[in-house]
Amino acid sequence: MNETAAPATAPSAPPPASAPRIALRTAAIMLAFTVVFTTLMAGVYQLTQPVLQATAADAKRRLIAEVLPPEDYDNDLLADALELPPIAELGTTEVTRLYRARKQGEPAALVFEAAALDGYSGRIGLILAVRADGRLAAVRVTQHKETPGLGDYIDPKKDKNKAQPWISQFAGRSLTDPPAAKWRVKKDGGVFDQRAGATISARAVTHATARALAWALAHGERLYTLPAGSTYQENGP
């Protein structure tokens, strides 16, 4: 007697995953992705941070070297610094840093930022170095929006007179050379040159430089004695 074989039944499909299981799986994938991505980012940050810090330090040293030659001091300028709060006389509106140059332990110069807020096109950023004897080593424009080809000669990089840029006339000057009342452009009765048709830019830089120089002379003694890394306070001890 032959028996007829029963037809094979198709394997049943797995039951559909429930919504909670799908959500849990998705959350696990996202968590794993976040952990891996964060770990990679942290690793890249740790690897590149020394390079970024060295690059930033080199950029600061190059900027400082434009107003104070490295041979004029022998200390670690970037480590011998103070934080300055916004100071009206300097025209600063945010925290800046002041660097103290020393030679054989003696004060040599102060390097700090200032700003002229009355440029033809607004704020003009400056960096100055004031020697311990009260003379200005140099001043440079770090930021401006003055008219290209007209008022931007205040920036030695834009000044067509490369042999003697306009801003170089401040080097070696003090508040007695010329007297404070003569810290003006010639058009206003002072001793500093200006270019025809672009007096506002020169006037703003001249006045801001005089104010910054006066501030450094008034506060220099205390600035040299504060602990490195501290924050200067105008009315502090």
Backbone as JSON, one array per atom type, in Angstrom:
{
  "sequence": "MNETAAPATAPSAPPPASAPRIALRTAAIMLAFTVVFTTLMAGVYQLTQPVLQATAADAKRRLIAEVLPPEDYDNDLLADALELPPIAELGTTEVTRLYRARKQGEPAALVFEAAALDGYSGRIGLILAVRADGRLAAVRVTQHKETPGLGDYIDPKKDKNKAQPWISQFAGRSLTDPPAAKWRVKKDGGVFDQRAGATISARAVTHATARALAWALAHGERLYTLPAGSTYQENGP",
  "N": [[0.83, -1.18, 0.0], [0.67, 2.05, -1.03], [1.6, 5.08, 0.3], [0.62, 8.41, 0.1], [2.88, 11.08, -0.04], [2.9, 13.75, 2.29], [2.41, 17.13, 1.35], [5.21, 19.42, 1.4], [5.49, 21.95, 3.8], [5.76, 25.5, 3.58], [8.39, 27.37, 5.11], [7.61, 29.27, 7.95], [7.36, 32.85, 8.03], [9.44, 35.04, 9.94], [8.15, 36.57, 12.85], [7.04, 39.97, 12.7], [9.16, 42.6, 13.87], [8.6, 44.2, 16.91], [7.46, 47.55, 17.62], [8.73, 48.73, 19.93], [11.09, 47.18, 20.01], [12.35, 47.92, 17.62], [12.78, 50.62, 18.08], [14.53, 50.44, 20.26], [16.7, 49.16, 19.08], [17.49, 51.07, 17.19], [18.18, 53.16, 18.89], [20.35, 52.02, 20.17], [22.17, 51.78, 18.05], [22.58, 54.48, 17.4], [23.67, 55.35, 19.8], [26.04, 53.88, 19.86], [27.27, 54.93, 17.58], [27.58, 57.58, 18.39], [29.32, 57.31, 20.58], [31.61, 56.25, 19.32], [32.17, 58.28, 17.44], [32.59, 60.48, 19.13], [34.78, 59.59, 20.58], [36.69, 59.42, 18.55], [36.84, 62.13, 17.8], [37.78, 63.24, 20.18], [40.26, 62.0, 20.31], [41.51, 63.05, 18.01], [41.54, 65.73, 18.74], [43.24, 65.68, 20.99], [45.58, 64.89, 19.76], [46.11, 66.96, 17.95], [46.13, 69.26, 19.47], [48.62, 70.14, 20.76], [49.99, 70.98, 18.46], [48.31, 73.0, 17.48], [48.43, 74.8, 19.61], [51.15, 75.45, 19.55], [51.28, 76.67, 17.04], [49.6, 78.87, 17.43], [51.06, 80.2, 19.4], [53.39, 80.82, 17.98], [52.32, 82.58, 16.12], [51.58, 84.7, 17.79], [54.1, 85.46, 18.74], [55.29, 86.33, 16.36], [53.68, 88.54, 15.79], [54.17, 90.16, 18.01], [56.88, 90.55, 17.59], [56.86, 92.41, 15.6], [56.59, 94.83, 16.84], [58.38, 94.81, 18.89], [61.67, 93.95, 19.0], [62.99, 90.61, 19.29], [65.51, 90.42, 20.47], [65.51, 92.33, 22.39], [64.64, 91.45, 24.81], [64.8, 88.82, 27.3], [63.19, 87.03, 28.57], [60.45, 84.62, 28.9], [58.1, 85.74, 27.05], [55.4, 85.15, 26.5], [54.63, 83.74, 28.7], [54.93, 85.51, 30.73], [52.64, 87.25, 31.36], [49.69, 89.32, 31.65], [46.16, 89.49, 32.22], [43.98, 91.83, 30.82], [41.16, 93.7, 31.64], [38.35, 95.14, 29.82], [39.3, 98.4, 28.94], [38.81, 101.78, 29.08], [40.59, 103.88, 28.34], [42.28, 102.57, 26.64], [40.64, 101.89, 24.64], [39.61, 99.37, 24.44], [37.22, 96.74, 24.36], [36.89, 94.24, 25.24], [38.32, 91.4, 26.99], [41.83, 91.49, 27.04], [45.35, 90.7, 26.47], [48.34, 91.5, 28.19], [51.77, 91.73, 27.71], [54.86, 91.29, 29.38], [58.0, 92.37, 28.88], [61.28, 91.52, 29.79], [64.69, 92.13, 30.63], [67.47, 90.5, 31.66], [66.15, 90.26, 34.08], [65.2, 92.78, 34.59], [62.69, 95.32, 34.03], [61.74, 95.77, 30.65], [59.96, 96.32, 28.52], [56.49, 96.94, 27.78], [53.95, 95.18, 26.16], [51.0, 95.5, 24.45], [47.46, 95.6, 23.58], [45.45, 98.03, 21.87], [42.9, 100.33, 20.77], [41.52, 102.39, 18.23], [38.54, 103.97, 18.14], [37.38, 105.67, 16.43], [37.92, 105.63, 13.7], [37.8, 106.2, 10.11], [36.2, 104.25, 9.0], [35.32, 103.0, 11.23], [36.3, 100.91, 13.98], [39.79, 100.68, 14.71], [42.22, 98.41, 15.22], [45.06, 98.07, 17.35], [48.48, 97.3, 18.2], [50.92, 97.83, 20.64], [54.24, 98.58, 21.77], [55.72, 99.64, 24.63], [58.54, 101.01, 25.9], [60.49, 100.59, 28.95], [61.6, 103.01, 29.59], [59.73, 104.81, 28.89], [59.46, 105.39, 26.23], [58.02, 104.86, 23.02], [58.32, 101.83, 21.48], [57.32, 100.75, 19.09], [54.36, 100.83, 17.02], [51.65, 99.03, 15.64], [49.11, 98.47, 13.24], [46.54, 96.22, 13.67], [44.05, 95.53, 12.85], [41.56, 96.76, 10.69], [39.18, 98.74, 8.77], [39.58, 100.65, 6.95], [39.45, 102.83, 4.06], [40.38, 101.19, 1.15], [43.41, 101.87, -0.54], [43.34, 104.53, 0.12], [42.81, 105.4, 2.95], [44.02, 103.27, 4.12], [46.75, 103.34, 4.44], [47.72, 103.48, 6.96], [48.3, 100.98, 7.79], [51.21, 99.23, 7.64], [51.57, 97.15, 5.86], [49.95, 97.81, 3.78], [50.78, 100.26, 3.08], [52.22, 102.23, 0.59], [54.69, 103.33, 0.73], [57.24, 101.66, 1.37], [59.79, 101.92, 2.31], [59.76, 103.8, 4.35], [57.31, 103.52, 6.15], [54.18, 105.11, 6.98], [53.35, 104.73, 9.66], [55.67, 104.27, 11.04], [56.7, 106.57, 12.06], [56.08, 106.9, 14.71], [57.8, 105.46, 16.28], [60.1, 105.43, 18.93], [59.14, 107.73, 20.05], [57.88, 109.75, 22.8], [55.83, 110.93, 25.55], [56.92, 113.32, 26.09], [58.29, 113.93, 23.91], [57.08, 114.26, 21.02], [55.77, 116.99, 23.13], [52.77, 116.29, 25.03], [50.63, 117.85, 24.07], [51.22, 118.14, 21.41], [50.77, 115.78, 20.23], [49.37, 115.2, 17.72], [48.08, 115.18, 14.36], [49.7, 116.96, 11.67], [47.92, 118.63, 10.34], [46.2, 119.34, 12.36], [47.74, 120.87, 13.95], [49.77, 119.46, 15.14], [52.66, 117.25, 15.22], [52.78, 115.04, 13.63], [52.73, 113.41, 10.5], [50.21, 113.3, 7.91], [48.25, 111.81, 5.32], [47.15, 113.31, 2.3], [43.69, 113.82, 1.95], [42.99, 111.73, 3.56], [42.82, 112.11, 6.35], [41.4, 111.44, 8.63], [41.83, 108.75, 9.36], [44.57, 108.75, 10.06], [44.51, 110.61, 12.12], [42.91, 109.31, 14.03], [44.49, 107.06, 14.71], [46.76, 108.35, 15.73], [45.76, 109.75, 18.0], [44.77, 107.58, 19.52], [47.12, 106.15, 19.99], [48.56, 107.98, 21.55], [46.9, 108.08, 23.83], [47.08, 105.43, 24.72], [49.8, 105.26, 25.25], [50.04, 107.12, 27.34], [48.48, 105.81, 29.24], [50.01, 103.5, 29.74], [52.31, 104.63, 30.85], [51.28, 105.71, 33.18], [50.49, 103.49, 34.63], [52.5, 101.66, 34.56], [54.47, 100.87, 36.53], [53.06, 99.33, 38.41], [52.06, 97.37, 36.72], [54.3, 95.88, 36.04], [54.83, 94.52, 38.38], [52.78, 92.81, 39.16], [51.58, 89.43, 39.75], [52.42, 86.92, 37.34], [50.0, 85.87, 35.0], [47.85, 86.83, 36.39], [44.89, 88.92, 36.74], [44.65, 92.18, 35.76], [43.42, 94.95, 37.57], [41.87, 98.02, 37.37], [41.42, 99.59, 39.66], [42.74, 98.18, 41.56], [44.98, 96.83, 44.17]],
  "CA": [[0.0, 0.0, 0.0], [1.45, 3.28, -1.12], [1.08, 6.26, 1.02], [0.94, 9.67, -0.57], [3.64, 11.98, 0.87], [2.25, 15.05, 2.59], [3.15, 18.27, 0.76], [6.06, 20.19, 2.34], [4.94, 23.28, 4.14], [6.75, 26.59, 3.51], [8.77, 27.89, 6.46], [6.85, 30.48, 8.32], [8.16, 34.08, 8.14], [9.6, 35.49, 11.34], [7.17, 37.6, 13.23], [7.57, 41.34, 12.59], [9.66, 43.17, 15.12], [7.68, 45.16, 17.52], [7.94, 48.94, 17.61], [9.73, 48.98, 20.98], [12.39, 46.58, 19.68], [12.97, 48.74, 16.58], [13.26, 51.84, 18.71], [15.68, 50.1, 21.09], [17.84, 48.89, 18.2], [17.93, 52.34, 16.62], [18.85, 53.93, 19.94], [21.66, 51.39, 20.42], [23.06, 52.15, 16.93], [22.92, 55.89, 17.54], [24.57, 55.49, 20.95], [27.35, 53.38, 19.44], [27.85, 55.91, 16.65], [27.98, 58.76, 19.17], [30.51, 56.98, 21.36], [32.76, 56.12, 18.41], [32.49, 59.59, 16.87], [33.15, 61.32, 20.2], [36.12, 59.08, 20.89], [37.58, 59.83, 17.47], [37.04, 63.57, 17.89], [38.64, 63.52, 21.34], [41.6, 61.6, 19.95], [42.06, 64.04, 17.08], [41.8, 66.96, 19.5], [44.43, 65.49, 21.8], [46.75, 64.81, 18.88], [46.39, 68.23, 17.25], [46.18, 70.4, 20.38], [49.96, 70.73, 20.87], [50.34, 71.68, 17.21], [47.53, 74.23, 17.43], [48.98, 75.72, 20.61], [52.45, 75.95, 19.05], [51.01, 77.58, 15.93], [49.07, 80.12, 18.0], [52.17, 80.88, 20.08], [54.27, 81.38, 16.95], [51.63, 83.74, 15.55], [51.7, 85.79, 18.76], [55.49, 85.93, 18.76], [55.54, 87.1, 15.14], [53.01, 89.83, 15.92], [54.93, 90.94, 19.0], [58.18, 90.91, 17.0], [56.69, 93.59, 14.74], [56.7, 96.05, 17.64], [59.49, 94.7, 19.85], [62.61, 92.92, 18.54], [63.24, 89.56, 20.29], [66.78, 90.63, 21.19], [65.32, 93.35, 23.43], [64.22, 90.83, 26.07], [65.3, 87.44, 27.42], [62.25, 86.2, 29.32], [59.37, 84.0, 28.11], [57.11, 86.81, 27.01], [54.03, 84.63, 26.5], [54.33, 83.26, 30.05], [54.96, 86.66, 31.65], [51.53, 88.06, 30.83], [48.53, 89.65, 32.49], [44.9, 89.72, 31.51], [43.44, 93.18, 31.01], [39.73, 93.83, 31.36], [38.12, 96.29, 28.92], [39.82, 99.65, 29.52], [38.35, 102.89, 28.23], [41.73, 104.62, 27.77], [42.87, 101.78, 25.55], [39.63, 101.66, 23.6], [39.3, 97.94, 24.34], [35.88, 96.4, 24.81], [36.9, 92.85, 25.67], [39.55, 91.05, 27.71], [43.03, 91.36, 26.2], [46.53, 90.28, 27.23], [49.49, 92.4, 28.22], [53.0, 90.96, 27.86], [55.91, 92.08, 30.03], [59.34, 92.0, 28.44], [62.32, 91.82, 30.78], [66.06, 91.84, 30.2], [68.23, 90.19, 32.87], [65.27, 90.45, 35.22], [64.74, 94.17, 34.72], [61.64, 95.69, 33.07], [62.24, 96.25, 29.36], [58.88, 96.92, 27.72], [55.13, 96.4, 27.88], [53.32, 94.99, 24.85], [49.57, 95.36, 24.71], [46.55, 96.0, 22.51], [44.61, 99.22, 22.05], [42.04, 100.5, 19.59], [40.91, 103.69, 17.92], [37.14, 103.68, 17.8], [36.88, 106.75, 15.57], [38.46, 105.58, 12.35], [36.83, 106.6, 9.08], [35.26, 103.14, 8.81], [35.08, 102.33, 12.51], [37.38, 100.53, 14.89], [41.12, 100.34, 14.21], [42.95, 97.68, 16.25], [46.48, 98.4, 17.43], [49.35, 96.68, 19.2], [52.0, 98.76, 20.94], [55.29, 98.21, 22.73], [56.21, 100.83, 25.32], [59.74, 100.65, 26.64], [60.47, 100.98, 30.36], [61.98, 104.42, 29.72], [58.6, 105.65, 28.49], [59.42, 105.61, 24.78], [57.27, 103.88, 22.24], [59.19, 101.05, 20.58], [56.63, 100.74, 17.79], [52.93, 100.55, 17.02], [51.19, 98.44, 14.39], [47.68, 98.27, 13.07], [46.24, 94.8, 13.58], [42.72, 95.32, 12.25], [40.91, 98.01, 10.27], [38.33, 98.68, 7.58], [39.75, 101.93, 6.27], [39.24, 102.77, 2.62], [41.55, 100.68, 0.41], [44.06, 102.81, -1.44], [43.24, 105.91, 0.6], [43.09, 105.48, 4.38], [44.66, 102.06, 4.66], [48.2, 103.5, 4.56], [48.07, 103.32, 8.37], [48.8, 99.61, 7.9], [52.44, 99.19, 6.84], [51.46, 96.17, 4.78], [49.23, 98.45, 2.67], [51.43, 101.54, 2.78], [53.06, 102.12, -0.61], [56.04, 103.74, 1.1], [57.79, 100.55, 2.13], [61.06, 102.32, 2.92], [59.45, 104.5, 5.6], [55.85, 103.54, 6.28], [53.63, 106.22, 7.78], [53.24, 104.43, 11.1], [57.0, 104.17, 11.65], [57.08, 107.86, 12.67], [55.83, 106.87, 16.16], [58.88, 104.74, 16.97], [61.04, 106.27, 19.69], [58.48, 108.91, 20.61], [57.35, 109.67, 24.16], [54.88, 112.03, 25.8], [57.67, 114.59, 26.14], [58.94, 114.07, 22.6], [56.81, 115.66, 21.34], [54.89, 117.19, 24.28], [51.46, 115.67, 24.85], [49.75, 118.72, 23.28], [51.6, 118.05, 20.01], [50.46, 114.44, 19.71], [48.3, 115.4, 16.75], [48.58, 115.27, 12.99], [50.1, 118.33, 11.34], [46.74, 119.4, 9.96], [45.58, 119.82, 13.6], [48.73, 121.61, 14.73], [50.71, 118.55, 15.78], [53.93, 116.99, 14.54], [52.74, 113.79, 12.86], [52.26, 113.53, 9.12], [49.01, 112.61, 7.45], [48.18, 111.79, 3.86], [46.08, 114.15, 1.77], [42.43, 113.16, 1.67], [42.72, 110.6, 4.48], [43.3, 112.58, 7.65], [40.65, 110.84, 9.74], [42.49, 107.51, 9.76], [45.81, 109.12, 10.75], [44.15, 111.29, 13.36], [42.41, 108.3, 14.97], [45.62, 106.26, 15.19], [47.62, 109.22, 16.54], [45.13, 109.98, 19.3], [44.71, 106.32, 20.26], [48.48, 105.83, 20.41], [48.88, 108.88, 22.66], [46.14, 107.64, 25.02], [47.64, 104.16, 25.19], [51.12, 105.56, 25.82], [49.8, 107.76, 28.63], [47.99, 104.79, 30.17], [51.14, 102.63, 30.1], [53.2, 105.36, 31.74], [50.6, 105.92, 34.46], [50.26, 102.23, 35.36], [53.6, 100.73, 34.26], [55.15, 100.34, 37.7], [52.24, 98.25, 38.98], [51.92, 96.3, 35.72], [55.49, 95.02, 36.07], [54.97, 93.79, 39.65], [51.69, 91.87, 39.41], [51.94, 88.04, 39.43], [52.11, 86.47, 35.98], [48.74, 85.15, 34.88], [46.76, 87.47, 37.13], [44.07, 89.88, 36.0], [44.85, 93.56, 36.21], [42.22, 95.71, 37.9], [42.21, 99.44, 37.37], [41.39, 100.12, 41.03], [43.27, 97.16, 42.46], [46.1, 97.25, 45.02]],
  "C": [[0.87, 1.23, 0.0], [0.79, 4.4, -0.37], [1.51, 7.52, 0.28], [1.63, 10.61, 0.41], [2.93, 13.29, 1.05], [3.07, 16.19, 2.0], [3.94, 19.04, 1.83], [5.47, 21.55, 2.59], [6.05, 24.32, 4.11], [7.09, 27.08, 4.91], [8.04, 29.19, 6.75], [7.79, 31.67, 8.48], [8.28, 34.5, 9.59], [8.6, 36.58, 11.66], [7.78, 38.99, 13.14], [8.02, 41.86, 13.94], [8.68, 44.2, 15.65], [8.3, 46.56, 17.51], [8.93, 49.22, 18.73], [11.09, 48.4, 20.65], [13.11, 47.39, 18.62], [13.56, 50.01, 17.19], [14.51, 51.58, 19.54], [16.92, 49.86, 20.23], [18.39, 50.19, 17.61], [18.7, 53.16, 17.64], [20.25, 53.36, 20.21], [22.65, 51.77, 19.32], [23.51, 53.59, 17.07], [23.9, 56.1, 18.7], [25.98, 55.03, 20.57], [28.05, 54.37, 18.52], [28.37, 57.13, 17.42], [29.26, 58.5, 19.95], [31.75, 56.92, 20.47], [33.17, 57.49, 17.88], [33.15, 60.5, 17.91], [34.56, 60.9, 20.55], [37.12, 59.52, 19.82], [37.88, 61.33, 17.54], [37.97, 63.93, 19.04], [40.09, 63.14, 21.03], [42.27, 62.59, 19.02], [42.41, 65.34, 17.81], [43.09, 66.83, 20.32], [45.69, 65.47, 20.94], [47.12, 66.17, 18.29], [46.55, 69.41, 18.2], [47.59, 70.97, 20.55], [50.37, 71.5, 19.63], [49.6, 73.01, 17.12], [48.08, 75.26, 18.41], [50.32, 76.3, 20.14], [52.25, 76.94, 17.92], [50.51, 78.92, 16.44], [50.18, 80.91, 18.69], [53.12, 81.52, 19.07], [53.64, 82.63, 16.33], [51.72, 84.94, 16.49], [53.11, 86.35, 18.78], [55.81, 86.75, 17.52], [54.9, 88.48, 15.23], [53.76, 90.72, 16.89], [56.25, 91.41, 18.41], [58.06, 92.12, 16.08], [56.82, 94.89, 15.52], [57.85, 96.0, 18.65], [60.43, 93.59, 19.4], [62.9, 91.89, 19.63], [64.52, 89.77, 21.08], [66.66, 91.67, 22.3], [64.85, 92.76, 24.75], [64.74, 89.39, 26.1], [64.39, 86.56, 28.27], [61.24, 85.57, 28.35], [58.19, 84.96, 28.12], [55.68, 86.27, 27.13], [53.63, 84.12, 27.89], [54.26, 84.41, 31.05], [53.89, 87.66, 31.21], [50.47, 88.3, 31.88], [47.3, 89.71, 31.61], [44.42, 91.13, 31.84], [41.95, 93.16, 30.74], [39.55, 94.95, 30.33], [38.52, 97.58, 29.63], [39.5, 100.8, 28.57], [39.52, 103.62, 27.57], [42.38, 103.88, 26.6], [41.88, 101.54, 24.41], [39.24, 100.21, 23.46], [37.93, 97.67, 24.96], [35.77, 94.93, 25.23], [38.23, 92.57, 26.37], [40.7, 90.88, 26.72], [44.2, 90.92, 27.09], [47.63, 91.32, 27.11], [50.73, 91.56, 28.51], [54.1, 91.86, 28.43], [57.27, 91.55, 29.6], [60.34, 92.42, 29.51], [63.68, 91.43, 30.2], [66.9, 91.69, 31.46], [67.43, 90.53, 34.13], [64.73, 91.85, 35.39], [63.66, 94.47, 33.68], [62.25, 96.24, 31.78], [61.14, 96.93, 28.55], [57.56, 96.24, 28.04], [54.56, 96.32, 26.47], [51.85, 94.72, 25.08], [48.76, 95.88, 23.53], [45.83, 97.29, 22.88], [43.74, 99.33, 20.8], [41.62, 101.95, 19.46], [39.49, 103.4, 17.44], [36.58, 104.68, 16.8], [37.58, 106.79, 14.22], [37.39, 105.95, 11.33], [35.77, 105.51, 8.88], [35.07, 102.35, 10.1], [36.36, 102.01, 13.25], [38.67, 100.2, 14.15], [41.87, 99.67, 15.36], [44.43, 97.98, 16.17], [47.19, 97.46, 18.39], [50.55, 97.61, 19.36], [53.03, 98.09, 21.85], [55.83, 99.51, 23.31], [57.39, 100.42, 26.19], [59.66, 101.17, 28.08], [60.89, 102.43, 30.56], [60.89, 105.37, 29.24], [58.53, 105.94, 27.0], [58.67, 104.48, 24.08], [58.24, 103.14, 21.32], [58.6, 101.04, 19.18], [55.15, 100.52, 18.03], [52.57, 99.98, 15.66], [49.68, 98.33, 14.39], [47.42, 96.78, 12.88], [44.91, 94.52, 12.89], [42.14, 96.67, 11.87], [40.04, 97.75, 9.06], [38.42, 99.98, 6.82], [39.72, 101.75, 4.75], [40.5, 102.26, 1.9], [42.11, 101.73, -0.54], [44.01, 104.24, -0.99], [43.63, 105.98, 2.08], [43.84, 104.29, 4.93], [46.18, 102.17, 4.71], [48.65, 103.41, 6.02], [48.62, 101.93, 8.65], [50.05, 99.5, 7.04], [52.41, 98.16, 5.72], [50.76, 96.77, 3.56], [49.88, 99.75, 2.25], [52.37, 101.36, 1.58], [54.5, 102.54, -0.31], [56.66, 102.66, 1.99], [59.08, 100.94, 2.85], [60.83, 103.02, 4.26], [57.94, 104.6, 5.74], [55.38, 104.64, 7.22], [53.7, 105.94, 9.27], [54.59, 104.34, 11.79], [57.41, 105.47, 12.34], [56.81, 107.89, 14.18], [56.96, 106.21, 16.94], [59.82, 105.71, 17.66], [60.41, 107.48, 20.33], [58.02, 108.65, 22.05], [56.38, 110.83, 24.36], [55.59, 113.35, 26.07], [58.38, 114.86, 24.82], [58.05, 113.5, 21.51], [55.99, 115.79, 22.62], [53.49, 116.66, 23.97], [50.54, 116.51, 23.96], [50.04, 118.63, 21.78], [51.38, 116.65, 19.43], [49.21, 114.54, 18.84], [48.92, 115.33, 15.36], [48.85, 116.73, 12.67], [48.91, 119.21, 10.96], [46.04, 119.99, 11.18], [46.57, 120.56, 14.48], [49.74, 120.73, 15.44], [51.95, 118.32, 14.94], [53.88, 115.76, 13.63], [52.11, 114.0, 11.48], [50.9, 112.86, 8.95], [49.02, 112.67, 5.93], [46.98, 112.6, 3.4], [44.83, 113.31, 1.48], [42.1, 112.01, 2.61], [43.24, 110.95, 5.86], [42.65, 111.83, 8.81], [41.36, 109.59, 10.25], [43.76, 107.82, 10.57], [45.52, 109.77, 12.09], [43.71, 110.27, 14.42], [43.57, 107.48, 15.56], [46.53, 107.1, 16.1], [47.03, 109.43, 17.93], [45.09, 108.7, 20.14], [46.09, 105.92, 20.77], [48.89, 106.7, 21.6], [48.16, 108.46, 23.94], [46.73, 106.36, 25.59], [49.01, 104.38, 25.83], [50.97, 106.18, 27.2], [49.32, 106.73, 29.66], [49.14, 103.89, 30.64], [52.08, 103.35, 31.07], [52.58, 105.52, 33.12], [50.53, 104.64, 35.28], [51.43, 101.25, 35.25], [54.21, 100.09, 35.48], [54.38, 99.17, 38.31], [52.12, 97.08, 38.01], [53.12, 95.35, 35.75], [55.55, 94.14, 37.31], [53.86, 92.77, 39.91], [52.12, 90.45, 39.05], [51.55, 87.68, 38.0], [50.83, 85.64, 35.98], [47.59, 85.78, 35.61], [46.0, 88.45, 36.23], [44.26, 91.26, 36.59], [43.5, 94.22, 36.48], [42.6, 97.18, 38.03], [42.3, 100.01, 38.78], [41.93, 99.12, 42.03], [44.44, 97.68, 43.28], [47.39, 97.4, 44.22]]
}
